[in-house]
């Protein structure tokens, strides 16, 4: 079983798209994530839900409770699953 925190921490320093519950979206480099899923992005493109324009931001912090979903490259999830399988094999199997 792969936990969301593990995936997010593995995705750090890579590209990410964060959509909020209100429909706004932020696309940038995932700089950090904490235990309550507060997210810090760098080199961000902010797109409001109701407008056809966007803004560039150097960095932003998004409170975890407002996040609807986070999208990142598929290879991140595959890498995390492989790392956890290897760790489980090293520790003796149990699951």
Gaussian input, Z-matrix of N, CA and C with variables (Angstrom, degrees):
# hf/3-21g

backbone

0 1
 N
 C     1     B1
 C     2     B2     1     A1
 N     3     B3     2     A2     1     D1
 C     4     B4     3     A3     2     D2
 C     5     B5     4     A4     3     D3
 N     6     B6     5     A5     4     D4
 C     7     B7     6     A6     5     D5
 C     8     B8     7     A7     6     D6
 N     9     B9     8     A8     7     D7
 C    10    B10     9     A9     8     D8
 C    11    B11    10    A10     9     D9
 N    12    B12    11    A11    10    D10
 C    13    B13    12    A12    11    D11
 C    14    B14    13    A13    12    D12
 N    15    B15    14    A14    13    D13
 C    16    B16    15    A15    14    D14
 C    17    B17    16    A16    15    D15
 N    18    B18    17    A17    16    D16
 C    19    B19    18    A18    17    D17
 C    20    B20    19    A19    18    D18
 N    21    B21    20    A20    19    D19
 C    22    B22    21    A21    20    D20
 C    23    B23    22    A22    21    D21
 N    24    B24    23    A23    22    D22
 C    25    B25    24    A24    23    D23
 C    26    B26    25    A25    24    D24
 N    27    B27    26    A26    25    D25
 C    28    B28    27    A27    26    D26
 C    29    B29    28    A28    27    D27
 N    30    B30    29    A29    28    D28
 C    31    B31    30    A30    29    D29
 C    32    B32    31    A31    30    D30
 N    33    B33    32    A32    31    D31
 C    34    B34    33    A33    32    D32
 C    35    B35    34    A34    33    D33
 N    36    B36    35    A35    34    D34
 C    37    B37    36    A36    35    D35
 C    38    B38    37    A37    36    D36
 N    39    B39    38    A38    37    D37
 C    40    B40    39    A39    38    D38
 C    41    B41    40    A40    39    D39
 N    42    B42    41    A41    40    D40
 C    43    B43    42    A42    41    D41
 C    44    B44    43    A43    42    D42
 N    45    B45    44    A44    43    D43
 C    46    B46    45    A45    44    D44
 C    47    B47    46    A46    45    D45
 N    48    B48    47    A47    46    D46
 C    49    B49    48    A48    47    D47
 C    50    B50    49    A49    48    D48
 N    51    B51    50    A50    49    D49
 C    52    B52    51    A51    50    D50
 C    53    B53    52    A52    51    D51
 N    54    B54    53    A53    52    D52
 C    55    B55    54    A54    53    D53
 C    56    B56    55    A55    54    D54
 N    57    B57    56    A56    55    D55
 C    58    B58    57    A57    56    D56
 C    59    B59    58    A58    57    D57
 N    60    B60    59    A59    58    D58
 C    61    B61    60    A60    59    D59
 C    62    B62    61    A61    60    D60
 N    63    B63    62    A62    61    D61
 C    64    B64    63    A63    62    D62
 C    65    B65    64    A64    63    D63
 N    66    B66    65    A65    64    D64
 C    67    B67    66    A66    65    D65
 C    68    B68    67    A67    66    D66
 N    69    B69    68    A68    67    D67
 C    70    B70    69    A69    68    D68
 C    71    B71    70    A70    69    D69
 N    72    B72    71    A71    70    D70
 C    73    B73    72    A72    71    D71
 C    74    B74    73    A73    72    D72
 N    75    B75    74    A74    73    D73
 C    76    B76    75    A75    74    D74
 C    77    B77    76    A76    75    D75
 N    78    B78    77    A77    76    D76
 C    79    B79    78    A78    77    D77
 C    80    B80    79    A79    78    D78
 N    81    B81    80    A80    79    D79
 C    82    B82    81    A81    80    D80
 C    83    B83    82    A82    81    D81
 N    84    B84    83    A83    82    D82
 C    85    B85    84    A84    83    D83
 C    86    B86    85    A85    84    D84
 N    87    B87    86    A86    85    D85
 C    88    B88    87    A87    86    D86
 C    89    B89    88    A88    87    D87
 N    90    B90    89    A89    88    D88
 C    91    B91    90    A90    89    D89
 C    92    B92    91    A91    90    D90
 N    93    B93    92    A92    91    D91
 C    94    B94    93    A93    92    D92
 C    95    B95    94    A94    93    D93
 N    96    B96    95    A95    94    D94
 C    97    B97    96    A96    95    D95
 C    98    B98    97    A97    96    D96
 N    99    B99    98    A98    97    D97
 C   100   B100    99    A99    98    D98
 C   101   B101   100   A100    99    D99
 N   102   B102   101   A101   100   D100
 C   103   B103   102   A102   101   D101
 C   104   B104   103   A103   102   D102
 N   105   B105   104   A104   103   D103
 C   106   B106   105   A105   104   D104
 C   107   B107   106   A106   105   D105
 N   108   B108   107   A107   106   D106
 C   109   B109   108   A108   107   D107
 C   110   B110   109   A109   108   D108
 N   111   B111   110   A110   109   D109
 C   112   B112   111   A111   110   D110
 C   113   B113   112   A112   111   D111
 N   114   B114   113   A113   112   D112
 C   115   B115   114   A114   113   D113
 C   116   B116   115   A115   114   D114
 N   117   B117   116   A116   115   D115
 C   118   B118   117   A117   116   D116
 C   119   B119   118   A118   117   D117
 N   120   B120   119   A119   118   D118
 C   121   B121   120   A120   119   D119
 C   122   B122   121   A121   120   D120
 N   123   B123   122   A122   121   D121
 C   124   B124   123   A123   122   D122
 C   125   B125   124   A124   123   D123
 N   126   B126   125   A125   124   D124
 C   127   B127   126   A126   125   D125
 C   128   B128   127   A127   126   D126
 N   129   B129   128   A128   127   D127
 C   130   B130   129   A129   128   D128
 C   131   B131   130   A130   129   D129
 N   132   B132   131   A131   130   D130
 C   133   B133   132   A132   131   D131
 C   134   B134   133   A133   132   D132
 N   135   B135   134   A134   133   D133
 C   136   B136   135   A135   134   D134
 C   137   B137   136   A136   135   D135
 N   138   B138   137   A137   136   D136
 C   139   B139   138   A138   137   D137
 C   140   B140   139   A139   138   D138
 N   141   B141   140   A140   139   D139
 C   142   B142   141   A141   140   D140
 C   143   B143   142   A142   141   D141
 N   144   B144   143   A143   142   D142
 C   145   B145   144   A144   143   D143
 C   146   B146   145   A145   144   D144
 N   147   B147   146   A146   145   D145
 C   148   B148   147   A147   146   D146
 C   149   B149   148   A148   147   D147
 N   150   B150   149   A149   148   D148
 C   151   B151   150   A150   149   D149
 C   152   B152   151   A151   150   D150
 N   153   B153   152   A152   151   D151
 C   154   B154   153   A153   152   D152
 C   155   B155   154   A154   153   D153
 N   156   B156   155   A155   154   D154
 C   157   B157   156   A156   155   D155
 C   158   B158   157   A157   156   D156
 N   159   B159   158   A158   157   D157
 C   160   B160   159   A159   158   D158
 C   161   B161   160   A160   159   D159
 N   162   B162   161   A161   160   D160
 C   163   B163   162   A162   161   D161
 C   164   B164   163   A163   162   D162
 N   165   B165   164   A164   163   D163
 C   166   B166   165   A165   164   D164
 C   167   B167   166   A166   165   D165
 N   168   B168   167   A167   166   D166
 C   169   B169   168   A168   167   D167
 C   170   B170   169   A169   168   D168
 N   171   B171   170   A170   169   D169
 C   172   B172   171   A171   170   D170
 C   173   B173   172   A172   171   D171
 N   174   B174   173   A173   172   D172
 C   175   B175   174   A174   173   D173
 C   176   B176   175   A175   174   D174
 N   177   B177   176   A176   175   D175
 C   178   B178   177   A177   176   D176
 C   179   B179   178   A178   177   D177
 N   180   B180   179   A179   178   D178
 C   181   B181   180   A180   179   D179
 C   182   B182   181   A181   180   D180
 N   183   B183   182   A182   181   D181
 C   184   B184   183   A183   182   D182
 C   185   B185   184   A184   183   D183
 N   186   B186   185   A185   184   D184
 C   187   B187   186   A186   185   D185
 C   188   B188   187   A187   186   D186
 N   189   B189   188   A188   187   D187
 C   190   B190   189   A189   188   D188
 C   191   B191   190   A190   189   D189
 N   192   B192   191   A191   190   D190
 C   193   B193   192   A192   191   D191
 C   194   B194   193   A193   192   D192
 N   195   B195   194   A194   193   D193
 C   196   B196   195   A195   194   D194
 C   197   B197   196   A196   195   D195
 N   198   B198   197   A197   196   D196
 C   199   B199   198   A198   197   D197
 C   200   B200   199   A199   198   D198
 N   201   B201   200   A200   199   D199
 C   202   B202   201   A201   200   D200
 C   203   B203   202   A202   201   D201
 N   204   B204   203   A203   202   D202
 C   205   B205   204   A204   203   D203
 C   206   B206   205   A205   204   D204
 N   207   B207   206   A206   205   D205
 C   208   B208   207   A207   206   D206
 C   209   B209   208   A208   207   D207
 N   210   B210   209   A209   208   D208
 C   211   B211   210   A210   209   D209
 C   212   B212   211   A211   210   D210
 N   213   B213   212   A212   211   D211
 C   214   B214   213   A213   212   D212
 C   215   B215   214   A214   213   D213
 N   216   B216   215   A215   214   D214
 C   217   B217   216   A216   215   D215
 C   218   B218   217   A217   216   D216
 N   219   B219   218   A218   217   D217
 C   220   B220   219   A219   218   D218
 C   221   B221   220   A220   219   D219
 N   222   B222   221   A221   220   D220
 C   223   B223   222   A222   221   D221
 C   224   B224   223   A223   222   D222
 N   225   B225   224   A224   223   D223
 C   226   B226   225   A225   224   D224
 C   227   B227   226   A226   225   D225
 N   228   B228   227   A227   226   D226
 C   229   B229   228   A228   227   D227
 C   230   B230   229   A229   228   D228
 N   231   B231   230   A230   229   D229
 C   232   B232   231   A231   230   D230
 C   233   B233   232   A232   231   D231
 N   234   B234   233   A233   232   D232
 C   235   B235   234   A234   233   D233
 C   236   B236   235   A235   234   D234
 N   237   B237   236   A236   235   D235
 C   238   B238   237   A237   236   D236
 C   239   B239   238   A238   237   D237
 N   240   B240   239   A239   238   D238
 C   241   B241   240   A240   239   D239
 C   242   B242   241   A241   240   D240
 N   243   B243   242   A242   241   D241
 C   244   B244   243   A243   242   D242
 C   245   B245   244   A244   243   D243
 N   246   B246   245   A245   244   D244
 C   247   B247   246   A246   245   D245
 C   248   B248   247   A247   246   D246
 N   249   B249   248   A248   247   D247
 C   250   B250   249   A249   248   D248
 C   251   B251   250   A250   249   D249
 N   252   B252   251   A251   250   D250
 C   253   B253   252   A252   251   D251
 C   254   B254   253   A253   252   D252
 N   255   B255   254   A254   253   D253
 C   256   B256   255   A255   254   D254
 C   257   B257   256   A256   255   D255
 N   258   B258   257   A257   256   D256
 C   259   B259   258   A258   257   D257
 C   260   B260   259   A259   258   D258
 N   261   B261   260   A260   259   D259
 C   262   B262   261   A261   260   D260
 C   263   B263   262   A262   261   D261
 N   264   B264   263   A263   262   D262
 C   265   B265   264   A264   263   D263
 C   266   B266   265   A265   264   D264
 N   267   B267   266   A266   265   D265
 C   268   B268   267   A267   266   D266
 C   269   B269   268   A268   267   D267
 N   270   B270   269   A269   268   D268
 C   271   B271   270   A270   269   D269
 C   272   B272   271   A271   270   D270
 N   273   B273   272   A272   271   D271
 C   274   B274   273   A273   272   D272
 C   275   B275   274   A274   273   D273
 N   276   B276   275   A275   274   D274
 C   277   B277   276   A276   275   D275
 C   278   B278   277   A277   276   D276
 N   279   B279   278   A278   277   D277
 C   280   B280   279   A279   278   D278
 C   281   B281   280   A280   279   D279
 N   282   B282   281   A281   280   D280
 C   283   B283   282   A282   281   D281
 C   284   B284   283   A283   282   D282

   B1=1.4534
   B2=1.5253
   B3=1.3063
   B4=1.4587
   B5=1.5214
   B6=1.3238
   B7=1.4619
   B8=1.5333
   B9=1.3294
   B10=1.4711
   B11=1.5281
   B12=1.3259
   B13=1.4714
   B14=1.5271
   B15=1.3339
   B16=1.4636
   B17=1.5236
   B18=1.3093
   B19=1.4618
   B20=1.5262
   B21=1.3228
   B22=1.4671
   B23=1.5183
   B24=1.3161
   B25=1.4618
   B26=1.5312
   B27=1.3162
   B28=1.4692
   B29=1.5233
   B30=1.3167
   B31=1.4674
   B32=1.5232
   B33=1.3325
   B34=1.4699
   B35=1.5234
   B36=1.3041
   B37=1.4592
   B38=1.5250
   B39=1.3235
   B40=1.4597
   B41=1.5193
   B42=1.3219
   B43=1.4657
   B44=1.5246
   B45=1.3273
   B46=1.4655
   B47=1.5268
   B48=1.3239
   B49=1.4617
   B50=1.5147
   B51=1.3252
   B52=1.4603
   B53=1.5230
   B54=1.3356
   B55=1.4617
   B56=1.5166
   B57=1.3315
   B58=1.4622
   B59=1.5195
   B60=1.3209
   B61=1.4666
   B62=1.5232
   B63=1.3389
   B64=1.4793
   B65=1.5258
   B66=1.3289
   B67=1.4482
   B68=1.5183
   B69=1.3214
   B70=1.4579
   B71=1.5264
   B72=1.3381
   B73=1.4633
   B74=1.5208
   B75=1.3125
   B76=1.4537
   B77=1.5222
   B78=1.3028
   B79=1.4567
   B80=1.5193
   B81=1.3336
   B82=1.4589
   B83=1.5026
   B84=1.3181
   B85=1.4623
   B86=1.5239
   B87=1.3148
   B88=1.4602
   B89=1.5223
   B90=1.3185
   B91=1.4564
   B92=1.5205
   B93=1.3425
   B94=1.4640
   B95=1.5184
   B96=1.3252
   B97=1.4626
   B98=1.5239
   B99=1.3384
   B100=1.4637
   B101=1.5325
   B102=1.3220
   B103=1.4695
   B104=1.5225
   B105=1.3270
   B106=1.4676
   B107=1.5309
   B108=1.3250
   B109=1.4583
   B110=1.5260
   B111=1.3263
   B112=1.4514
   B113=1.5207
   B114=1.3195
   B115=1.4611
   B116=1.5151
   B117=1.3344
   B118=1.4633
   B119=1.5217
   B120=1.3291
   B121=1.4571
   B122=1.5242
   B123=1.3244
   B124=1.4639
   B125=1.5227
   B126=1.3172
   B127=1.4753
   B128=1.5271
   B129=1.3241
   B130=1.4619
   B131=1.5231
   B132=1.3311
   B133=1.4590
   B134=1.5221
   B135=1.3279
   B136=1.4650
   B137=1.5185
   B138=1.3326
   B139=1.4609
   B140=1.5230
   B141=1.3434
   B142=1.4652
   B143=1.5290
   B144=1.3183
   B145=1.4718
   B146=1.5165
   B147=1.3246
   B148=1.4594
   B149=1.5297
   B150=1.3368
   B151=1.4581
   B152=1.5199
   B153=1.3195
   B154=1.4549
   B155=1.5241
   B156=1.3019
   B157=1.4569
   B158=1.5268
   B159=1.3042
   B160=1.4604
   B161=1.5143
   B162=1.3298
   B163=1.4586
   B164=1.5155
   B165=1.3166
   B166=1.4555
   B167=1.5270
   B168=1.3258
   B169=1.4589
   B170=1.5240
   B171=1.3284
   B172=1.4632
   B173=1.5189
   B174=1.3344
   B175=1.4658
   B176=1.5178
   B177=1.3181
   B178=1.4576
   B179=1.5236
   B180=1.3065
   B181=1.4595
   B182=1.5169
   B183=1.3232
   B184=1.4605
   B185=1.5186
   B186=1.3167
   B187=1.4586
   B188=1.5290
   B189=1.3212
   B190=1.4548
   B191=1.5098
   B192=1.3271
   B193=1.4608
   B194=1.5240
   B195=1.3422
   B196=1.4588
   B197=1.5276
   B198=1.3296
   B199=1.4623
   B200=1.5267
   B201=1.3215
   B202=1.4677
   B203=1.5261
   B204=1.3390
   B205=1.4565
   B206=1.5217
   B207=1.3280
   B208=1.4597
   B209=1.5200
   B210=1.3119
   B211=1.4620
   B212=1.5279
   B213=1.3243
   B214=1.4525
   B215=1.5213
   B216=1.3328
   B217=1.4646
   B218=1.5382
   B219=1.3387
   B220=1.4626
   B221=1.5218
   B222=1.3078
   B223=1.4655
   B224=1.5305
   B225=1.3177
   B226=1.4647
   B227=1.5281
   B228=1.3136
   B229=1.4610
   B230=1.5290
   B231=1.3125
   B232=1.4600
   B233=1.5288
   B234=1.3210
   B235=1.4632
   B236=1.5248
   B237=1.3332
   B238=1.4624
   B239=1.5296
   B240=1.3203
   B241=1.4635
   B242=1.5268
   B243=1.3231
   B244=1.4658
   B245=1.5271
   B246=1.3439
   B247=1.4646
   B248=1.5218
   B249=1.3302
   B250=1.4604
   B251=1.5271
   B252=1.3218
   B253=1.4696
   B254=1.5197
   B255=1.3374
   B256=1.4561
   B257=1.5245
   B258=1.3211
   B259=1.4615
   B260=1.5171
   B261=1.3349
   B262=1.4546
   B263=1.5335
   B264=1.3206
   B265=1.4680
   B266=1.5266
   B267=1.3264
   B268=1.4757
   B269=1.5244
   B270=1.3242
   B271=1.4627
   B272=1.5303
   B273=1.3007
   B274=1.4615
   B275=1.5066
   B276=1.2827
   B277=1.4655
   B278=1.5008
   B279=1.2639
   B280=1.4581
   B281=1.5201
   B282=1.3112
   B283=1.4406
   B284=1.4355
   A1=109.13
   A2=116.06
   A3=121.85
   A4=108.73
   A5=115.98
   A6=120.99
   A7=110.66
   A8=117.29
   A9=120.36
   A10=113.54
   A11=116.76
   A12=119.32
   A13=110.93
   A14=116.71
   A15=121.04
   A16=110.34
   A17=116.49
   A18=120.93
   A19=110.31
   A20=117.07
   A21=120.22
   A22=111.80
   A23=117.31
   A24=119.44
   A25=110.80
   A26=117.04
   A27=120.48
   A28=111.57
   A29=116.91
   A30=121.09
   A31=112.56
   A32=117.69
   A33=120.75
   A34=110.59
   A35=115.90
   A36=125.93
   A37=112.89
   A38=116.66
   A39=120.87
   A40=110.62
   A41=117.27
   A42=120.74
   A43=111.75
   A44=115.97
   A45=120.92
   A46=109.55
   A47=114.85
   A48=122.34
   A49=106.34
   A50=116.93
   A51=122.11
   A52=107.93
   A53=116.28
   A54=119.77
   A55=107.74
   A56=114.85
   A57=120.81
   A58=110.42
   A59=115.48
   A60=121.04
   A61=112.27
   A62=117.32
   A63=119.85
   A64=112.73
   A65=118.66
   A66=122.23
   A67=115.45
   A68=118.62
   A69=121.32
   A70=109.09
   A71=116.65
   A72=118.72
   A73=110.86
   A74=114.75
   A75=123.77
   A76=107.46
   A77=116.65
   A78=121.35
   A79=107.91
   A80=116.56
   A81=119.67
   A82=111.48
   A83=115.42
   A84=122.09
   A85=108.61
   A86=116.49
   A87=121.97
   A88=108.98
   A89=116.94
   A90=121.79
   A91=111.88
   A92=117.38
   A93=120.28
   A94=110.41
   A95=114.85
   A96=122.01
   A97=106.80
   A98=117.51
   A99=119.50
   A100=110.59
   A101=116.33
   A102=121.75
   A103=114.59
   A104=118.54
   A105=120.94
   A106=110.70
   A107=115.80
   A108=124.67
   A109=114.10
   A110=117.91
   A111=119.40
   A112=106.16
   A113=116.71
   A114=121.25
   A115=109.55
   A116=115.63
   A117=120.47
   A118=107.62
   A119=115.28
   A120=122.43
   A121=109.68
   A122=116.34
   A123=122.03
   A124=108.88
   A125=116.57
   A126=123.25
   A127=110.04
   A128=114.29
   A129=122.41
   A130=112.33
   A131=114.79
   A132=122.05
   A133=105.91
   A134=116.59
   A135=122.87
   A136=108.71
   A137=116.44
   A138=121.55
   A139=109.02
   A140=117.84
   A141=120.06
   A142=110.36
   A143=116.43
   A144=120.35
   A145=113.16
   A146=118.11
   A147=120.27
   A148=114.09
   A149=117.42
   A150=119.06
   A151=110.50
   A152=115.54
   A153=121.41
   A154=111.02
   A155=115.91
   A156=120.62
   A157=107.76
   A158=115.77
   A159=119.44
   A160=109.19
   A161=115.29
   A162=121.38
   A163=108.55
   A164=115.99
   A165=120.96
   A166=108.22
   A167=115.18
   A168=121.94
   A169=108.76
   A170=116.33
   A171=119.54
   A172=109.80
   A173=116.98
   A174=121.44
   A175=109.55
   A176=116.38
   A177=120.55
   A178=109.30
   A179=115.10
   A180=121.66
   A181=107.75
   A182=115.93
   A183=121.63
   A184=107.97
   A185=115.68
   A186=120.81
   A187=109.89
   A188=116.34
   A189=122.14
   A190=115.60
   A191=118.53
   A192=120.40
   A193=113.11
   A194=117.74
   A195=120.83
   A196=113.23
   A197=117.38
   A198=121.71
   A199=110.53
   A200=115.76
   A201=121.82
   A202=109.33
   A203=116.70
   A204=120.24
   A205=110.59
   A206=114.06
   A207=122.11
   A208=106.80
   A209=115.95
   A210=120.17
   A211=108.01
   A212=115.56
   A213=121.90
   A214=108.18
   A215=118.83
   A216=120.47
   A217=112.05
   A218=116.47
   A219=122.15
   A220=112.93
   A221=118.10
   A222=119.54
   A223=112.33
   A224=118.33
   A225=121.44
   A226=109.62
   A227=117.12
   A228=121.56
   A229=110.71
   A230=116.99
   A231=120.69
   A232=110.71
   A233=116.81
   A234=121.16
   A235=111.04
   A236=117.96
   A237=121.55
   A238=110.61
   A239=117.33
   A240=121.04
   A241=109.92
   A242=117.29
   A243=120.92
   A244=111.47
   A245=117.09
   A246=120.79
   A247=111.51
   A248=117.19
   A249=119.70
   A250=111.48
   A251=117.61
   A252=120.87
   A253=110.26
   A254=116.93
   A255=120.97
   A256=111.12
   A257=117.09
   A258=120.85
   A259=110.91
   A260=117.13
   A261=121.75
   A262=110.58
   A263=117.09
   A264=121.25
   A265=110.72
   A266=116.71
   A267=120.77
   A268=111.30
   A269=117.33
   A270=120.13
   A271=112.96
   A272=117.61
   A273=118.96
   A274=114.86
   A275=118.46
   A276=119.23
   A277=115.47
   A278=123.36
   A279=129.08
   A280=116.13
   A281=116.62
   A282=116.68
   A283=114.01
   D1=129.32
   D2=-179.12
   D3=-102.84
   D4=124.38
   D5=-179.99
   D6=-85.71
   D7=146.09
   D8=-179.40
   D9=-57.11
   D10=-38.78
   D11=-179.70
   D12=-61.40
   D13=-39.20
   D14=179.58
   D15=-62.73
   D16=-43.78
   D17=-179.96
   D18=-65.07
   D19=-45.44
   D20=-178.93
   D21=-63.73
   D22=-41.01
   D23=178.93
   D24=-66.02
   D25=-35.09
   D26=177.44
   D27=-70.30
   D28=-27.64
   D29=-178.98
   D30=-81.98
   D31=-4.44
   D32=-178.55
   D33=-57.47
   D34=145.39
   D35=-178.50
   D36=70.78
   D37=13.09
   D38=176.89
   D39=-119.39
   D40=174.77
   D41=-179.37
   D42=-71.42
   D43=146.77
   D44=178.52
   D45=-152.04
   D46=149.04
   D47=174.08
   D48=-119.73
   D49=124.40
   D50=-179.67
   D51=-116.19
   D52=123.67
   D53=174.56
   D54=-109.15
   D55=136.00
   D56=-179.71
   D57=-91.96
   D58=164.61
   D59=179.47
   D60=-61.66
   D61=-26.22
   D62=179.56
   D63=-85.52
   D64=-0.87
   D65=176.64
   D66=100.54
   D67=-12.96
   D68=176.53
   D69=-67.01
   D70=152.46
   D71=177.58
   D72=-134.40
   D73=149.60
   D74=179.36
   D75=-128.66
   D76=130.82
   D77=179.11
   D78=-126.56
   D79=127.54
   D80=-178.67
   D81=-176.60
   D82=-160.33
   D83=179.82
   D84=-95.33
   D85=124.72
   D86=179.91
   D87=-71.87
   D88=109.61
   D89=-176.52
   D90=-90.42
   D91=-40.09
   D92=-177.05
   D93=-161.28
   D94=155.75
   D95=174.62
   D96=-144.41
   D97=141.89
   D98=179.95
   D99=-111.52
   D100=-172.86
   D101=-173.47
   D102=-65.99
   D103=-23.54
   D104=178.51
   D105=-104.06
   D106=20.56
   D107=176.33
   D108=63.99
   D109=26.19
   D110=167.35
   D111=-68.54
   D112=137.98
   D113=-171.16
   D114=-122.94
   D115=137.75
   D116=173.65
   D117=-116.39
   D118=124.23
   D119=178.84
   D120=-114.00
   D121=148.95
   D122=175.48
   D123=-121.65
   D124=156.94
   D125=-178.55
   D126=48.58
   D127=63.26
   D128=-168.98
   D129=-97.70
   D130=144.54
   D131=168.11
   D132=-113.24
   D133=115.36
   D134=-179.10
   D135=-98.29
   D136=128.90
   D137=178.06
   D138=-124.16
   D139=112.20
   D140=176.76
   D141=-68.67
   D142=151.40
   D143=-175.69
   D144=-68.07
   D145=-30.99
   D146=-170.86
   D147=-104.40
   D148=7.19
   D149=-176.50
   D150=-129.07
   D151=155.74
   D152=-179.96
   D153=-100.97
   D154=41.47
   D155=177.99
   D156=-136.81
   D157=171.09
   D158=177.55
   D159=-142.81
   D160=164.14
   D161=178.63
   D162=-128.17
   D163=143.95
   D164=174.83
   D165=-98.44
   D166=133.41
   D167=179.25
   D168=-126.01
   D169=144.41
   D170=177.72
   D171=-68.32
   D172=-43.55
   D173=177.10
   D174=-157.83
   D175=160.74
   D176=175.07
   D177=-154.76
   D178=156.43
   D179=175.93
   D180=-118.10
   D181=133.42
   D182=-178.31
   D183=-118.33
   D184=126.84
   D185=179.21
   D186=-71.48
   D187=132.98
   D188=-173.36
   D189=-57.14
   D190=-32.94
   D191=-176.24
   D192=-69.66
   D193=-14.51
   D194=-179.44
   D195=-96.44
   D196=-2.98
   D197=-176.05
   D198=-79.76
   D199=128.57
   D200=174.55
   D201=-89.42
   D202=-51.47
   D203=174.85
   D204=-155.97
   D205=162.22
   D206=177.23
   D207=-127.19
   D208=131.12
   D209=179.03
   D210=-116.58
   D211=135.45
   D212=178.50
   D213=-144.68
   D214=170.65
   D215=-176.87
   D216=-58.12
   D217=143.52
   D218=-177.86
   D219=-61.99
   D220=-30.68
   D221=-176.91
   D222=-65.27
   D223=-20.37
   D224=177.39
   D225=-62.16
   D226=-49.76
   D227=-178.87
   D228=-62.40
   D229=-43.24
   D230=178.83
   D231=-61.40
   D232=-41.06
   D233=179.53
   D234=-65.12
   D235=-42.42
   D236=-179.79
   D237=-64.26
   D238=-43.04
   D239=178.91
   D240=-61.30
   D241=-43.47
   D242=179.31
   D243=-64.16
   D244=-41.98
   D245=178.86
   D246=-63.92
   D247=-41.71
   D248=179.26
   D249=-67.87
   D250=-36.98
   D251=177.44
   D252=-64.60
   D253=-41.24
   D254=178.18
   D255=-65.60
   D256=-40.37
   D257=178.68
   D258=-65.69
   D259=-39.87
   D260=178.15
   D261=-64.74
   D262=-38.90
   D263=178.96
   D264=-66.91
   D265=-38.78
   D266=178.53
   D267=-67.09
   D268=-35.10
   D269=-175.21
   D270=-85.53
   D271=-2.11
   D272=174.73
   D273=110.98
   D274=10.20
   D275=171.41
   D276=102.66
   D277=-68.63
   D278=-170.90
   D279=-13.86
   D280=146.32
   D281=-178.30
   D282=-158.43

